[in-house]
Amino acid sequence: MKPFYHFLMRYRQPKNIDDITAFANNAYEDHGFPKQSSSYDEISRYLEMNGHYVGNMSVFDKAWDLYLQHEE
């Protein structure tokens, strides 16, 4: 399974057009983001402690659901 970060980067855009794009753009700027992880628990714990830019964890959950669908 590819790391979640690599999947998320497909949503990066020059402008924040939606919540997932904003999440991807901010994760790209976050040098501490667990870039090699495929673990929901590890990434969600990181975001809860350090992801001030997420705003609402439902954005992460939505992106995670897309990630799982893509990996099937």
MMTF fields as JSON, N, C-alpha, C and O atoms, coordinates in Angstrom:
{
  "mmtfVersion": "1.0.0",
  "mmtfProducer": "UNKNOWN",
  "numBonds": 287,
  "numAtoms": 288,
  "numGroups": 72,
  "numChains": 1,
  "numModels": 1,
  "chainsPerModel": [1],
  "groupsPerChain": [72],
  "chainIdList": ["A"],
  "bondAtomList": [4, 2, 8, 6, 12, 10, 16, 14, 20, 18, 24, 22, 28, 26, 32, 30, 36, 34, 40, 38, 44, 42, 48, 46, 52, 50, 56, 54, 60, 58, 64, 62, 68, 66, 72, 70, 76, 74, 80, 78, 84, 82, 88, 86, 92, 90, 96, 94, 100, 98, 104, 102, 108, 106, 112, 110, 116, 114, 120, 118, 124, 122, 128, 126, 132, 130, 136, 134, 140, 138, 144, 142, 148, 146, 152, 150, 156, 154, 160, 158, 164, 162, 168, 166, 172, 170, 176, 174, 180, 178, 184, 182, 188, 186, 192, 190, 196, 194, 200, 198, 204, 202, 208, 206, 212, 210, 216, 214, 220, 218, 224, 222, 228, 226, 232, 230, 236, 234, 240, 238, 244, 242, 248, 246, 252, 250, 256, 254, 260, 258, 264, 262, 268, 266, 272, 270, 276, 274, 280, 278, 284, 282],
  "bondOrderList": [1, 1, 1, 1, 1, 1, 1, 1, 1, 1, 1, 1, 1, 1, 1, 1, 1, 1, 1, 1, 1, 1, 1, 1, 1, 1, 1, 1, 1, 1, 1, 1, 1, 1, 1, 1, 1, 1, 1, 1, 1, 1, 1, 1, 1, 1, 1, 1, 1, 1, 1, 1, 1, 1, 1, 1, 1, 1, 1, 1, 1, 1, 1, 1, 1, 1, 1, 1, 1, 1, 1],
  "groupList": [{"groupName": "MET", "atomNameList": ["N", "CA", "C", "O"], "elementList": ["N", "C", "C", "O"], "formalChargeList": [0, 0, 0, 0], "bondAtomList": [1, 0, 2, 1, 3, 2], "bondOrderList": [1, 1, 2], "singleLetterCode": "M", "chemCompType": "L-PEPTIDE LINKING"}, {"groupName": "LYS", "atomNameList": ["N", "CA", "C", "O"], "elementList": ["N", "C", "C", "O"], "formalChargeList": [0, 0, 0, 0], "bondAtomList": [1, 0, 2, 1, 3, 2], "bondOrderList": [1, 1, 2], "singleLetterCode": "K", "chemCompType": "L-PEPTIDE LINKING"}, {"groupName": "PRO", "atomNameList": ["N", "CA", "C", "O"], "elementList": ["N", "C", "C", "O"], "formalChargeList": [0, 0, 0, 0], "bondAtomList": [1, 0, 2, 1, 3, 2], "bondOrderList": [1, 1, 2], "singleLetterCode": "P", "chemCompType": "L-PEPTIDE LINKING"}, {"groupName": "PHE", "atomNameList": ["N", "CA", "C", "O"], "elementList": ["N", "C", "C", "O"], "formalChargeList": [0, 0, 0, 0], "bondAtomList": [1, 0, 2, 1, 3, 2], "bondOrderList": [1, 1, 2], "singleLetterCode": "F", "chemCompType": "L-PEPTIDE LINKING"}, {"groupName": "TYR", "atomNameList": ["N", "CA", "C", "O"], "elementList": ["N", "C", "C", "O"], "formalChargeList": [0, 0, 0, 0], "bondAtomList": [1, 0, 2, 1, 3, 2], "bondOrderList": [1, 1, 2], "singleLetterCode": "Y", "chemCompType": "L-PEPTIDE LINKING"}, {"groupName": "HIS", "atomNameList": ["N", "CA", "C", "O"], "elementList": ["N", "C", "C", "O"], "formalChargeList": [0, 0, 0, 0], "bondAtomList": [1, 0, 2, 1, 3, 2], "bondOrderList": [1, 1, 2], "singleLetterCode": "H", "chemCompType": "L-PEPTIDE LINKING"}, {"groupName": "LEU", "atomNameList": ["N", "CA", "C", "O"], "elementList": ["N", "C", "C", "O"], "formalChargeList": [0, 0, 0, 0], "bondAtomList": [1, 0, 2, 1, 3, 2], "bondOrderList": [1, 1, 2], "singleLetterCode": "L", "chemCompType": "L-PEPTIDE LINKING"}, {"groupName": "ARG", "atomNameList": ["N", "CA", "C", "O"], "elementList": ["N", "C", "C", "O"], "formalChargeList": [0, 0, 0, 0], "bondAtomList": [1, 0, 2, 1, 3, 2], "bondOrderList": [1, 1, 2], "singleLetterCode": "R", "chemCompType": "L-PEPTIDE LINKING"}, {"groupName": "GLN", "atomNameList": ["N", "CA", "C", "O"], "elementList": ["N", "C", "C", "O"], "formalChargeList": [0, 0, 0, 0], "bondAtomList": [1, 0, 2, 1, 3, 2], "bondOrderList": [1, 1, 2], "singleLetterCode": "Q", "chemCompType": "L-PEPTIDE LINKING"}, {"groupName": "ASN", "atomNameList": ["N", "CA", "C", "O"], "elementList": ["N", "C", "C", "O"], "formalChargeList": [0, 0, 0, 0], "bondAtomList": [1, 0, 2, 1, 3, 2], "bondOrderList": [1, 1, 2], "singleLetterCode": "N", "chemCompType": "L-PEPTIDE LINKING"}, {"groupName": "ILE", "atomNameList": ["N", "CA", "C", "O"], "elementList": ["N", "C", "C", "O"], "formalChargeList": [0, 0, 0, 0], "bondAtomList": [1, 0, 2, 1, 3, 2], "bondOrderList": [1, 1, 2], "singleLetterCode": "I", "chemCompType": "L-PEPTIDE LINKING"}, {"groupName": "ASP", "atomNameList": ["N", "CA", "C", "O"], "elementList": ["N", "C", "C", "O"], "formalChargeList": [0, 0, 0, 0], "bondAtomList": [1, 0, 2, 1, 3, 2], "bondOrderList": [1, 1, 2], "singleLetterCode": "D", "chemCompType": "L-PEPTIDE LINKING"}, {"groupName": "THR", "atomNameList": ["N", "CA", "C", "O"], "elementList": ["N", "C", "C", "O"], "formalChargeList": [0, 0, 0, 0], "bondAtomList": [1, 0, 2, 1, 3, 2], "bondOrderList": [1, 1, 2], "singleLetterCode": "T", "chemCompType": "L-PEPTIDE LINKING"}, {"groupName": "ALA", "atomNameList": ["N", "CA", "C", "O"], "elementList": ["N", "C", "C", "O"], "formalChargeList": [0, 0, 0, 0], "bondAtomList": [1, 0, 2, 1, 3, 2], "bondOrderList": [1, 1, 2], "singleLetterCode": "A", "chemCompType": "L-PEPTIDE LINKING"}, {"groupName": "GLU", "atomNameList": ["N", "CA", "C", "O"], "elementList": ["N", "C", "C", "O"], "formalChargeList": [0, 0, 0, 0], "bondAtomList": [1, 0, 2, 1, 3, 2], "bondOrderList": [1, 1, 2], "singleLetterCode": "E", "chemCompType": "L-PEPTIDE LINKING"}, {"groupName": "GLY", "atomNameList": ["N", "CA", "C", "O"], "elementList": ["N", "C", "C", "O"], "formalChargeList": [0, 0, 0, 0], "bondAtomList": [1, 0, 2, 1, 3, 2], "bondOrderList": [1, 1, 2], "singleLetterCode": "G", "chemCompType": "PEPTIDE LINKING"}, {"groupName": "SER", "atomNameList": ["N", "CA", "C", "O"], "elementList": ["N", "C", "C", "O"], "formalChargeList": [0, 0, 0, 0], "bondAtomList": [1, 0, 2, 1, 3, 2], "bondOrderList": [1, 1, 2], "singleLetterCode": "S", "chemCompType": "L-PEPTIDE LINKING"}, {"groupName": "VAL", "atomNameList": ["N", "CA", "C", "O"], "elementList": ["N", "C", "C", "O"], "formalChargeList": [0, 0, 0, 0], "bondAtomList": [1, 0, 2, 1, 3, 2], "bondOrderList": [1, 1, 2], "singleLetterCode": "V", "chemCompType": "L-PEPTIDE LINKING"}, {"groupName": "TRP", "atomNameList": ["N", "CA", "C", "O"], "elementList": ["N", "C", "C", "O"], "formalChargeList": [0, 0, 0, 0], "bondAtomList": [1, 0, 2, 1, 3, 2], "bondOrderList": [1, 1, 2], "singleLetterCode": "W", "chemCompType": "L-PEPTIDE LINKING"}],
  "groupTypeList": [0, 1, 2, 3, 4, 5, 3, 6, 0, 7, 4, 7, 8, 2, 1, 9, 10, 11, 11, 10, 12, 13, 3, 13, 9, 9, 13, 4, 14, 11, 5, 15, 3, 2, 1, 8, 16, 16, 16, 4, 11, 14, 10, 16, 7, 4, 6, 14, 0, 9, 15, 5, 4, 17, 15, 9, 0, 16, 17, 3, 11, 1, 13, 18, 11, 6, 4, 6, 8, 5, 14, 14],
  "groupIdList": [1, 2, 3, 4, 5, 6, 7, 8, 9, 10, 11, 12, 13, 14, 15, 16, 17, 18, 19, 20, 21, 22, 23, 24, 25, 26, 27, 28, 29, 30, 31, 32, 33, 34, 35, 36, 37, 38, 39, 40, 41, 42, 43, 44, 45, 46, 47, 48, 49, 50, 51, 52, 53, 54, 55, 56, 57, 58, 59, 60, 61, 62, 63, 64, 65, 66, 67, 68, 69, 70, 71, 72],
  "secStructList": [7, 7, 7, 2, 2, 2, 2, 2, 4, 4, 4, 7, 7, 1, 1, 7, 7, 1, 2, 2, 2, 2, 2, 2, 2, 2, 2, 2, 2, 7, 6, 6, 1, 7, 6, 6, 7, 7, 7, 2, 2, 2, 2, 2, 2, 2, 2, 2, 2, 2, 7, 6, 6, 6, 7, 1, 2, 2, 2, 2, 2, 2, 2, 2, 2, 2, 2, 2, 2, 2, 2, 7],
  "xCoordList": [0.846, 0.0, 0.899, 1.809, 0.636, 1.385, 1.136, 0.057, 2.125, 1.882, 0.746, 0.57, -0.007, -1.129, -0.68, -1.366, 0.463, 0.975, 1.104, 0.726, 1.632, 1.804, 0.452, 0.32, -0.543, -1.89, -2.431, -2.985, -2.268, -2.807, -2.22, -2.902, -0.984, -0.331, -0.964, -0.725, -1.75, -2.454, -3.52, -4.004, -3.884, -4.896, -4.307, -5.051, -2.989, -2.357, -2.697, -2.695, -2.985, -3.295, -2.716, -2.477, -2.49, -1.986, -2.931, -2.483, -4.236, -5.221, -6.048, -6.297, -6.472, -7.325, -8.741, -9.497, -9.096, -10.423, -11.455, -12.658, -10.984, -11.882, -11.087, -9.892, -11.736, -11.083, -9.931, -8.901, -10.097, -9.037, -7.832, -6.692, -8.065, -6.963, -6.206, -4.975, -6.932, -6.289, -5.48, -4.366, -6.037, -5.334, -4.044, -2.985, -4.129, -2.953, -1.898, -0.713, -2.31, -1.365, -0.666, 0.541, -1.419, -0.83, 0.04, 1.077, -0.358, 0.462, 1.796, 2.823, 1.79, 3.017, 3.988, 5.201, 3.442, 4.263, 4.693, 5.601, 4.05, 4.314, 5.464, 5.268, 6.651, 7.842, 7.851, 8.64, 6.995, 6.916, 5.861, 5.752, 5.078, 4.004, 4.594, 5.635, 3.945, 4.476, 4.328, 3.384, 5.26, 5.179, 5.245, 4.777, 5.805, 5.945, 4.882, 4.931, 3.932, 2.951, 1.727, 1.259, 1.235, -0.034, -0.991, -1.981, -0.683, -1.452, -2.415, -1.995, -3.705, -4.72, -4.436, -4.468, -4.157, -3.943, -2.744, -2.826, -1.64, -0.438, -0.681, -0.305, -1.304, -1.54, -2.576, -2.4, -3.644, -4.67, -4.116, -4.43, -3.301, -2.667, -1.769, -1.777, -0.998, -0.122, -0.943, -0.615, -2.003, -2.817, -3.524, -3.674, -3.954, -4.608, -3.643, -4.053, -2.364, -1.367, -0.712, -0.327, -0.583, 0.212, -0.511, 0.002, -1.676, -2.357, -3.319, -4.489, -2.85, -3.7, -4.363, -5.407, -3.767, -4.279, -5.458, -6.119, -5.734, -6.834, -8.183, -9.152, -8.246, -9.492, -10.501, -10.936, -10.874, -11.871, -11.364, -11.041, -11.294, -10.75, -11.615, -11.173, -12.828, -13.658, -13.028, -13.274, -12.222, -11.506, -10.505, -10.399, -9.777, -8.851, -9.609, -9.187, -10.732, -11.519, -12.011, -12.007, -12.432, -12.887, -11.724, -11.879, -10.57, -9.39, -8.962, -8.552, -9.058, -8.686, -9.623, -9.168, -10.914, -11.868, -11.519, -11.573, -11.163, -10.738, -9.477, -9.354, -8.566, -7.31, -7.604, -7.034, -8.498, -8.836, -9.516, -9.244, -10.393, -11.066, -10.062, -10.179, -9.088, -8.077, -7.172, -6.725, -6.911, -5.989, -6.646, -5.948, -7.952, -8.638, -8.341, -8.833],
  "yCoordList": [-1.176, 0.0, 1.25, 1.371, 2.151, 3.405, 4.232, 4.158, 5.021, 5.913, 6.901, 7.339, 7.233, 8.152, 9.496, 10.078, 9.979, 11.28, 11.32, 12.307, 10.259, 10.217, 10.292, 10.96, 9.611, 9.7, 11.123, 11.676, 11.706, 13.037, 14.093, 15.056, 13.925, 14.936, 15.074, 16.068, 14.116, 14.25, 15.348, 15.8, 15.774, 16.814, 18.218, 19.189, 18.329, 19.658, 20.505, 20.022, 21.766, 22.739, 24.087, 24.312, 24.982, 26.314, 27.097, 27.911, 26.845, 27.517, 26.472, 25.385, 26.813, 25.917, 25.962, 26.894, 24.947, 24.931, 24.176, 24.349, 23.332, 22.632, 22.221, 22.504, 21.563, 21.205, 20.222, 20.335, 19.266, 18.274, 18.914, 18.576, 19.815, 20.528, 21.363, 21.376, 22.053, 22.839, 21.923, 22.268, 20.764, 19.783, 19.33, 19.298, 18.984, 18.537, 19.641, 19.378, 20.843, 21.957, 22.192, 22.433, 22.123, 22.326, 21.154, 21.362, 19.936, 18.765, 18.838, 18.43, 19.346, 19.512, 20.456, 20.245, 21.493, 22.481, 21.994, 22.567, 20.946, 20.416, 19.411, 18.267, 19.839, 18.985, 17.823, 16.891, 17.862, 16.771, 15.731, 14.72, 15.964, 15.033, 13.643, 13.518, 12.587, 11.221, 10.741, 10.028, 11.14, 10.94, 9.479, 9.152, 8.618, 7.21, 6.307, 5.089, 6.878, 6.079, 5.725, 6.505, 4.517, 4.056, 3.695, 2.993, 4.185, 3.85, 4.984, 6.109, 4.671, 5.655, 6.198, 7.409, 5.289, 5.703, 6.635, 7.655, 6.297, 7.13, 8.523, 9.526, 8.583, 9.878, 10.691, 11.897, 10.063, 10.822, 11.342, 12.466, 10.55, 11.039, 12.233, 13.228, 12.122, 13.237, 14.499, 15.576, 14.361, 15.522, 16.118, 17.336, 15.258, 15.763, 16.592, 17.55, 16.226, 16.942, 18.103, 19.098, 17.986, 18.944, 19.542, 20.464, 19.035, 19.444, 20.586, 20.477, 21.671, 22.845, 23.31, 23.961, 22.983, 23.415, 22.581, 22.972, 21.448, 20.595, 21.198, 21.078, 21.836, 22.48, 21.481, 21.568, 20.542, 19.542, 18.185, 18.018, 17.222, 15.91, 15.175, 14.179, 15.64, 14.988, 15.15, 14.334, 16.19, 16.368, 15.232, 14.655, 14.917, 13.784, 12.491, 11.678, 12.29, 11.071, 10.932, 9.834, 12.035, 12.001, 11.637, 10.825, 12.244, 11.941, 10.486, 9.819, 9.999, 8.607, 7.646, 6.644, 7.939, 7.094, 7.046, 5.979, 8.179, 8.21, 7.368, 6.643, 7.474, 6.702, 5.2, 4.46, 4.757, 3.331, 2.864, 1.765, 3.688, 3.342, 3.224, 2.344, 4.097, 4.105, 2.877, 2.351, 2.432, 1.304, -0.049, -1.063, -0.096, -1.393, -1.976, -3.056],
  "zCoordList": [0.0, 0.0, 0.0, 0.821, -0.908, -0.969, 0.282, 0.869, 0.695, 1.824, 1.519, 0.382, 2.556, 2.422, 1.846, 1.006, 2.298, 1.835, 0.312, -0.319, -0.27, -1.729, -2.439, -3.464, -1.893, -2.444, -2.307, -3.257, -1.128, -0.857, -1.79, -2.14, -2.188, -3.021, -4.407, -5.092, -4.823, -6.109, -6.056, -7.094, -4.837, -4.669, -4.503, -4.367, -4.514, -4.399, -5.614, -6.746, -5.365, -6.414, -5.994, -4.808, -6.948, -6.594, -5.671, -4.863, -5.798, -4.944, -4.22, -4.743, -3.006, -2.231, -2.792, -2.516, -3.584, -4.204, -3.37, -3.565, -2.433, -1.52, -0.285, -0.194, 0.655, 1.922, 1.729, 2.394, 0.831, 0.625, -0.063, 0.255, -0.984, -1.619, -0.582, -0.576, 0.286, 1.339, 2.264, 2.66, 2.604, 3.436, 2.744, 3.37, 1.474, 0.725, 0.652, 0.858, 0.368, 0.287, 1.624, 1.662, 2.711, 4.032, 4.467, 5.097, 4.146, 4.476, 3.739, 4.281, 2.528, 1.756, 2.463, 2.442, 3.085, 3.798, 5.189, 5.791, 5.695, 7.038, 6.96, 6.551, 7.351, 7.224, 8.209, 8.051, 9.215, 10.171, 9.842, 10.537, 8.789, 8.424, 8.198, 7.551, 8.722, 8.555, 7.101, 6.758, 6.286, 4.832, 4.381, 3.29, 5.185, 4.783, 5.397, 5.219, 6.107, 6.842, 5.998, 5.168, 6.247, 5.691, 6.822, 6.615, 8.018, 9.213, 9.569, 9.84, 9.562, 9.949, 11.343, 11.563, 12.291, 13.673, 13.808, 14.492, 13.166, 13.257, 12.68, 13.287, 11.517, 10.869, 11.635, 11.805, 12.096, 12.826, 14.153, 14.547, 14.847, 16.084, 15.786, 16.512, 14.715, 14.346, 14.085, 14.584, 13.307, 12.963, 14.181, 14.283, 15.098, 16.311, 17.154, 17.81, 17.138, 17.936, 17.181, 17.796, 15.863, 15.086, 13.884, 13.25, 13.57, 12.337, 12.514, 12.149, 13.065, 13.276, 11.983, 12.016, 10.867, 9.564, 9.068, 8.107, 9.698, 9.243, 9.622, 8.872, 10.768, 11.191, 11.705, 12.854, 10.877, 11.24, 10.764, 9.588, 11.668, 11.311, 10.294, 9.722, 10.059, 9.033, 7.648, 6.759, 7.458, 6.185, 6.006, 4.923, 7.063, 7.006, 6.751, 5.928, 7.451, 7.262, 5.823, 5.265, 5.228, 3.836, 2.903, 1.991, 3.143, 2.326, 2.53, 1.58, 3.76, 4.044, 3.305, 2.751, 3.291, 2.562, 1.079, 0.468, 0.496, -0.912, -1.115, -2.102, -0.19, -0.225, -0.244, -1.045, 0.644, 0.706, -0.573, -1.055, -1.123, -2.382, -3.512, -4.363, -3.522, -4.58, -4.497, -5.516, -3.275, -3.064, -3.298, -3.339, -3.452, -3.648, -4.995, -5.322]
}
